[in-house]
Structures are given as C-alpha cells and as structure tokens.
Amino acid sequence: MPEVLIGVDLGGTRIRAARLDKALNILQREDTLTLAHEGLQPTIERIKALIHKVMPEDKSDLLGIGVSAPGPLNPLTGVVVAPPNLPGWHEVPLAQILRDEFDAPIYVGNDANVAALAEVTRGAAQGYRHVIFITVSTGVGSGVIYDGRLLLGKVGLGGEAGHMIMVADGGQVSTLELQAAGPALARRARAALEDGATSIMTDMVGGDLGLLDASIIGRAAADGDELAQQIVDHSAFFVGLGIVSLLHLFNPEVIVIGGGVSKFGDGWYEKINATVQKHALDDSYWRDLKIVPAGLAGAVSIIGAAALVLTQGGQADVTQVAATLDLYD
C-alpha cells in the first residue's frame, strides 16, 4: 500500500520539495532557487530534479504528488495560467508535465488554497468544517473550506478575497489587496513622508524611502510611532471589512490569518475584531467566531501540497481526512 506523499512549493524565489508520510510529517526536504528569469523550461527541470531527490526508492510507495503554485491557475486541469512572478508561464499544463515524468497522480493548487488545506489538516483550523484562510503579505490571498471541502468555483478561480472590491479614500474604487497588503502600506507611508509627515521610519531606512516595507512599519508602530500606527490601523480596518463580507457570504466558524502583515501584533487583531463587530449585520455572525493567527510557518505550502493528494485536490472532505491523520503517527 502506498505510504508516502510528495509536496512541492513553487515560489517566485525558491522551489521546495519534500517527502512526507501519510500523517503529513516531513521525512526529507530539499530546496533550490527558482531562477524564474531563466525561463519556463529551466524552472520545470528544477522542479523535476527536486522531486527526483525526494522520491522514495520504491516508487510503488508513492501515493501522489501535490504542487502549491502561484495563481491564477486551474486546479481541475492542473494548468498554471499566468502567475505574475513566473515570467514566461502562460497556460502551462504543469500537472500533465509532471504526470508524464513521474507516472503518478498529480494535483496542483493555488498557494492560498493549499495553505487553507494545511491549516485544517495540521494547523490552527483543525476540527473545523467552515474555514477561511487569509494571507496578508505582498498580496492578499485566501482559501475557503466550505462544509469540509475546498471551494473552487467553475474553473478553480473562486475564493479570491484579496480582490474583493472596496470603496476607499474619497470614493475611490479599490480592493482589499490594494488597501491592506504590504506594498500598499509601504506606498501609503512613503506618500505621507514625502508630504512632510514626521516619523522614526525615515531614520529606520536611513532616509531611503524606497526601503520602506511592512516590517519597518510594524516595528515603528511597536515603538509608538504615530504615523506607523495609523497605517497599521488602516490595514486592520480593511482586513476587518473584508472579513465582514466573508462572514455574510460564507458564515465560517474560524478565520485563520497568515502572512507577514499578520505579524503586526495583538493590536492589529483587536482592530480587526472591533471592525467586524461594528459592521457585521448581526452579532450572530461573530459571536462564536474565532479569528486566529496561522498555526503553521515555513512548511505550510509543503504540508498543504501533500494534503492536496489526500483530499484529491480538495474535493474530498478535508476534515474527515484530518481526523484520520493521527492514525498514522
């Protein structure tokens, strides 16, 4: 009986691959630079080489290979459509390419969906059937687990909370990502400083405002900087509004938040909760709701990619799969 899984994390900077057991424990892990600028085919060859490194000696032990990849992509066909951080990738049939190479079941999922599977199987959302995972980092991504199954939509493009339309300053049409993600916060900080605002952030970057990023903003806010705190609160407010819309649409039990911006600290979460409670239609939407930090760190994409195999791409009931994992420990 097949006893091992392979999880692959295809990122814009690094490619990671691991062999895992059926309880999603990592047995061997390898990684390499993506070097995406070299083009499609060299990147494909690096993916294949890493998978070969973690392949079990007896290939009959392999249950399948799951791949976490940047979207947009179609998880139903395994075609990567046009990821912005992988130049030259357009309508790439990644699942079929790997199937031809390894003669094994292959599942491909977008990175936020994969992270949602990981958090339900081994992270902060274990035991829940209605879960929304949000990552607030360079962008805002999300994955929705609805009644135990990954919500994908007609061609796998559903659940993109980061691109929910919102109205921002002065009636401007914007999105959650354009208001709350790291680069948006850095732009807001730079604009304020260029307009004459004072802040310790200027000294923290040695006067080079091009070095401003979310981590600098978070550190400055923790040190009591007023401008930085305003920007942190701005992010939390819009994340909170986004969550309100998600509550009204999906009525989840738990919201799990990951990504670099989510490390702004307790005050960020308090502002999110206050926004949710103020703007939700009724307190029944949030009374028993949990909004919690992600439970998995650097291994989330690898664990989630392997969980793609166990859940047949998220179509099987992930909570039932999670309930069986301890049997294999």
C-alpha positions in Angstrom: 0.0 0.0 0.0 1.4 3.5 -0.9 2.7 5.1 2.3 4.4 8.4 1.2 3.4 11.7 -0.4 5.5 14.4 -2.1 4.7 18.0 -1.6 6.1 20.8 -3.8 6.1 24.5 -3.2 6.7 26.5 -6.4 7.5 30.1 -5.4 8.9 33.1 -7.2 12.1 32.9 -5.3 12.6 29.3 -4.2 11.3 25.8 -5.1 10.9 23.4 -2.2 10.0 19.7 -2.3 9.5 17.2 0.5 8.7 13.6 1.1 6.0 13.2 3.8 4.3 10.2 5.5 0.5 9.8 5.5 0.3 11.8 8.7 1.9 14.8 6.9 5.1 14.6 8.8 8.1 15.7 6.7 10.6 12.9 6.2 13.0 14.7 3.7 13.1 18.2 2.4 15.1 19.8 -0.5 15.1 23.3 -2.0 16.7 25.3 -4.7 16.4 28.8 -6.2 13.6 29.2 -8.7 15.7 31.5 -11.0 12.4 32.2 -12.9 14.1 34.8 -15.1 15.9 31.9 -16.9 12.5 30.9 -18.4 9.9 28.2 -18.3 11.8 25.1 -19.2 14.8 25.5 -16.9 12.3 26.1 -14.0 10.4 23.0 -15.0 13.6 21.0 -15.0 14.5 22.2 -11.5 11.1 21.1 -10.2 11.6 17.7 -11.7 15.1 17.4 -10.3 13.9 18.3 -6.7 11.1 15.7 -6.9 13.5 13.0 -8.0 15.7 13.9 -5.0 12.8 13.2 -2.5 11.3 10.3 -4.4 11.1 7.1 -2.4 13.5 4.3 -3.5 10.5 2.1 -4.2 8.2 4.3 -6.3 5.3 2.0 -5.6 5.3 3.6 -2.1 4.3 6.9 -3.6 0.6 7.9 -3.2 0.9 11.0 -5.3 2.4 14.5 -5.8 0.9 17.8 -4.8 2.1 21.1 -6.0 1.5 24.6 -4.5 1.8 27.2 -7.2 1.1 30.9 -7.6 -2.2 31.7 -9.3 -4.1 32.2 -11.4 -4.4 28.5 -12.1 -7.0 25.9 -12.8 -6.7 23.1 -10.2 -9.2 21.0 -12.0 -6.9 20.7 -15.1 -3.6 21.4 -13.4 -2.9 24.3 -15.8 -1.0 27.3 -14.5 -2.5 30.3 -16.2 -0.3 33.4 -15.8 1.5 33.9 -12.4 2.9 37.4 -12.2 6.1 36.2 -10.5 6.9 33.5 -13.1 7.8 35.2 -16.4 7.1 33.1 -19.5 4.5 30.9 -17.7 1.2 31.1 -19.7 -1.3 28.2 -19.8 1.4 25.8 -18.6 -0.1 22.2 -18.2 2.1 21.6 -15.1 0.1 18.6 -13.9 0.4 16.8 -17.2 4.1 17.6 -17.5 4.7 16.0 -14.1 2.4 13.1 -14.8 4.4 12.3 -17.9 7.6 12.4 -15.9 6.6 10.5 -12.8 3.6 8.4 -13.8 1.9 9.3 -10.6 -1.3 11.1 -9.5 -0.6 14.9 -9.6 -2.6 17.7 -8.0 -1.9 21.4 -8.4 -3.4 24.1 -6.2 -3.0 27.8 -5.8 -0.9 28.7 -2.8 -3.6 30.2 -0.7 -6.0 27.3 -1.2 -3.2 24.9 -0.4 -2.4 26.8 2.8 -6.1 26.6 3.8 -5.9 22.8 3.5 -2.7 22.8 5.6 -4.3 24.8 8.4 -7.3 22.5 8.5 -5.3 19.3 8.5 -2.3 20.3 10.7 -2.7 23.9 11.7 -4.9 26.4 13.5 -8.2 25.2 12.0 -8.1 21.5 12.9 -11.6 20.2 13.7 -13.5 22.9 11.8 -15.6 22.4 8.7 -16.2 26.0 7.7 -12.9 27.8 7.5 -11.5 30.8 5.7 -7.7 31.3 5.4 -6.4 34.7 4.5 -2.8 35.6 3.9 -1.8 39.3 4.1 1.6 39.7 2.7 2.9 41.0 -0.7 -0.6 40.4 -1.8 -3.8 39.2 -0.2 -4.7 35.6 -1.0 -7.4 33.3 0.5 -8.8 29.8 0.6 -12.3 28.9 1.6 -13.2 25.5 3.1 -17.0 25.2 2.9 -18.6 22.3 4.7 -15.3 20.4 4.7 -14.4 20.9 1.1 -12.3 23.4 -0.7 -14.4 26.0 -2.6 -13.0 26.3 -6.1 -15.8 27.5 -8.5 -16.3 26.6 -12.1 -12.7 26.5 -13.2 -11.0 26.8 -9.9 -10.7 30.6 -9.7 -13.1 31.1 -6.8 -12.4 32.3 -3.3 -10.1 35.3 -4.2 -10.9 37.5 -1.2 -8.0 39.8 -1.9 -9.7 41.1 -5.0 -13.0 42.0 -3.3 -14.0 45.5 -4.5 -14.0 48.1 -1.8 -14.5 51.8 -1.7 -11.5 53.6 -0.1 -10.5 57.2 0.4 -12.6 59.8 -1.5 -14.9 57.2 -3.0 -12.0 55.5 -4.9 -12.8 52.0 -6.1 -10.2 49.7 -4.7 -9.6 46.2 -3.4 -8.7 44.6 -0.1 -5.2 43.8 -1.5 -4.7 47.4 -2.6 -5.6 48.7 0.8 -4.1 46.1 3.2 -1.2 44.3 1.6 2.4 45.1 2.4 3.3 47.1 -0.7 0.1 49.2 -0.4 1.1 50.1 3.2 4.6 51.0 2.1 3.2 53.3 -0.6 0.9 54.9 2.0 3.9 55.5 4.3 6.1 56.9 1.6 3.4 59.3 0.4 2.8 60.6 3.9 6.5 61.1 4.5 7.0 62.8 1.1 4.2 65.2 2.1 6.1 66.2 5.2 4.9 63.9 7.9 7.5 63.1 10.6 8.2 59.5 11.7 11.0 57.4 13.0 10.6 55.3 9.9 12.7 57.9 8.0 15.7 57.2 10.2 15.0 53.4 10.2 15.6 53.3 6.5 18.5 55.8 6.5 16.5 58.3 4.6 15.9 56.0 1.7 12.2 55.7 1.5 12.5 53.1 -1.2 13.5 50.7 1.6 10.2 51.1 3.5 8.2 47.9 3.8 5.6 46.4 6.1 8.2 45.1 8.6 9.6 48.6 9.1 6.1 49.9 9.6 5.3 47.2 12.1 8.5 47.9 14.1 7.9 51.6 14.1 4.3 51.1 15.3 5.5 48.9 18.1 7.9 51.7 19.1 5.0 54.1 19.4 5.3 55.9 16.1 2.0 57.7 15.3 2.2 57.5 11.5 3.1 53.9 11.5 0.3 53.1 13.9 -2.2 54.9 11.6 -1.0 52.7 8.7 -1.3 49.5 10.8 -4.8 50.5 11.8 -5.7 51.2 8.2 -4.6 47.7 7.2 -6.6 46.2 10.1 -9.7 48.2 9.3 -9.8 47.0 5.7 -9.0 43.4 6.6 -11.9 43.6 9.1 -14.2 45.0 6.4 -13.2 42.1 4.1 -13.9 39.6 6.9 -17.3 41.1 7.4 -18.2 40.5 3.7 -16.8 36.9 4.0 -18.9 36.3 7.2 -22.0 37.4 5.3 -21.2 35.2 2.3 -19.9 32.0 4.0 -20.7 32.1 7.7 -17.4 30.4 8.7 -16.5 29.1 12.2 -12.9 30.3 12.1 -10.8 32.8 10.2 -7.1 32.0 10.0 -4.8 34.8 9.1 -1.2 34.3 7.9 1.4 36.3 6.0 4.0 39.0 7.1 1.4 41.7 7.8 -0.4 39.4 10.2 2.6 39.7 12.5 1.8 43.3 13.3 0.7 42.1 16.8 -2.2 41.9 19.1 -3.4 45.5 18.4 -3.8 44.6 14.7 -6.1 41.7 15.6 -8.0 43.9 18.2 -8.7 46.5 15.5 -9.9 43.7 13.1 -12.3 42.3 15.7 -13.6 45.7 16.6 -14.3 46.4 12.9 -16.0 43.1 12.5 -18.2 43.6 15.5 -19.1 47.2 14.4 -20.0 46.4 10.8 -21.4 42.9 10.7 -25.1 42.6 10.0 -25.8 40.9 13.4 -23.7 39.7 16.3 -24.7 36.1 15.4 -22.1 36.3 12.6 -19.2 36.9 15.0 -20.4 35.8 18.5 -18.8 32.4 18.3 -16.3 33.2 15.5 -12.6 32.7 16.0 -10.1 35.0 14.3 -6.7 33.4 14.9 -3.1 33.6 13.5 -2.0 30.8 11.2 -0.6 27.8 13.1 2.0 26.6 10.5 5.1 28.6 9.4 7.6 27.8 6.7 6.2 24.3 6.0 2.7 25.4 5.3 2.9 25.1 1.5 4.6 21.7 1.5 2.1 20.3 4.0 -0.8 21.8 2.1 0.5 20.4 -1.2 0.7 16.9 0.3 -2.8 17.4 1.7 -3.9 18.1 -1.9 -3.1 14.4 -2.6 -5.0 13.1 0.4 -8.1 15.2 -0.5 -8.0 14.6 -4.3 -7.3 18.3 -4.9 -9.6 19.5 -2.1 -12.6 17.7 -3.4 -12.7 15.1 -0.6 -13.9 16.1 2.9 -10.7 17.6 4.4 -12.0 17.4 8.0 -12.5 13.6 7.6 -9.0 13.3 6.1 -7.6 15.3 9.1 -9.4 13.1 11.6 -7.5 10.1 10.2 -4.0 11.6 10.3 -3.3 10.6 13.9 -3.9 7.0 13.0 -0.6 7.1 11.0 1.5 8.9 13.6 
